[in-house]
Structure formats: structure tokens, C-alpha cells
Amino acid sequence: MNDLIWINGEILHISDARIGVEDRGFQFADGVYEVVRFYNGKSFTMREHLERLTRSADGIKLALPMPIEQLQDEIVQFVPRTGMREGYLYLQLTRGVVERNHRFPKHASHTLLFYMHELPPPLEPGEGEGLKLLPLPDERWKRCWIKSIGLIANVLAKNEAIAHGFDEAVFVDREAVTEGATCNIFAALGGKLVTHPVGAKVLSGITRMVVFDIAAKLGVPIDERPLREEEAVRADEMVITSTTREIAWVARWNDRYIGQGKCGPITMKLHRAYRERVRTATRSHARVAPIVGAA
Ligand code: PDD
């Protein structure tokens, strides 16, 4: 069982790790995070996650305390020590512990930590009941491209969805479906996939990026534009994407069935290709080409 954490260069038992009361992550949500999937003891798209971490940190005017190559080495050395082969690495970077003040500290400080979490085995394409999504107004800030630890709007939305018997909340910003509380979203309409562009209201999901790559190879066109809620309701198919859930099919949008509540052919095709991509990338000694267009 995993109980280790890497924190500012030290490896400790998680119960021995201590964060200062004046950590700016704790007091101001002044920090960013990443979630990196591990299969068979190997990371999937780690480089892309660490590049996004750099962009997120930059977005809050914070520099990574070490180059990403070194960070990647630290992670690669740490994970086998946990004994975990299936799960995800949670990584968090904050502006560190300094006397409480809204102003940035004069001298750079940080808290960087990561540890592993277990996950159940991924669902096979078409497996499971299909997700039920609850649309809710997008009340988040306009820098959703930053993977900020300030997630209270997402947490409230997710819990509202669950309280009403749904699996996930989806944000709607003036008629446009932006993303889920914890995922990106794609709708299939007339053979095309539609998904909102990344930016103010949408995180540049790494799984989303893999889906773009796979769809191009499969010849499935993607229309990157705001998806209107009235289009979402009559979509032929719908999926959500995230590191922890890969590509998950949607059965219901509020009180309406999507694709008669069944997993559709485009979803099956995409998820099969995604599973294959994971298997290839996480086999022993696999060398993986970076995703084209990763930004
Ligand atoms: N969340 N949008 C939001 C708001 C998210 O929180 C996530 C992922 C995504 C998908 O990004 P990616 O494909 O890179 O995982 C999109 C993670 C898994 C989490 O917070 O646990």
C-alpha cells in the first residue's frame, strides 16, 4: 500500500508530512496542480502534463523550482518506491510558506509535492452505464486554462450534480457548453465532433489533446467551436475526457437521453484507439512520440 510523499525534495510517510499554516496554497489557493496517469508502472503523457504545469505556473507568475527534465526524473525515481503500478500521481506547486500578505513574497519560495493515488482499472470502450450530466451556469473565473488549485466553483457544481442524482456537472456560459467540473466535453453531431476551444473557460486537457490526435488519424473531423446547449441536447453521441476517466460515454444530459442512452460508434472507435495508444505507450521500453500540436 502506498503511503509515501515527495515533498520539497524529501520522501516521507504521508502522515509525517507537514504543510505550514501560512502556506499560500492553503490561505490563498495560490498554487497549481497536475494529475498524471500511471499504467503498468509507467506514466502516460507525462511530458505534456509537465509542460502544462509550466504554463499554469507562468499564469500565476510562479516559476517551477527546477527544470521539468529534473522534475520528471524525480517522479520517475519516486513512483517505483511507492510500489504502485496503476493509479495517478497528484502534483501540487504553491508559492510556499510566507507571512500572510496578498503581495507576492520578495524572495521566491515554494511548496512542491507529489504522491500516488490508486485508481480502479479503466473501463473498456462502451462498458458501464453511461454518465448523467447536469448543466449548470459557469460561475468560474476567466482563466480556466490555468490548472489552479482554486477549485471551489468546480467542487460546488460537482456536488450539486451528485446531490441531484447525476455523475458530473457541465458548465454552460451564456448558452455555450464549456467543460465539465472535472473534464472536457465533446459532442458528436452529424459525424463531426464539436468541442469548445481552450482558453478563458476551458482547460487544455491532455486527454482532449490525445483525442484530437486520434480523431485526425481515424478521419473523424473536429469542429473546435462553442457548442450550444440546444445542440448538446440533440447530440448523436457525447463523451467526457480526463486523465482519470479517459474517454467516458454520456447517456443523459439533464432529463434527456443522448443517443437513446447507448454508447455510439464514434465513441467506441475513439476509445478503442485511446486504449491502444495507452497500451503501446506504457509497454516496457516504449518510446513515445510527443503529441503533434501540443501547446
Ligand atoms: N481534472 N477540465 C477540468 C476542469 C479538469 O479538472 C480536468 C481534469 C480536465 C481534463 O484534463 P486532463 O485531460 O488533462 O486530465 C478538464 C483532473 C483529472 C482532476 O482535477 O482530478
Residues whose N, C-alpha, C, O or C-beta is under 5 A from the ligand:
A	BS01	PDD	V35 E179 G180 A181 T182 C183 N184 L203 S204 G205 I206 T207 R208 T241 S242 T243 T244
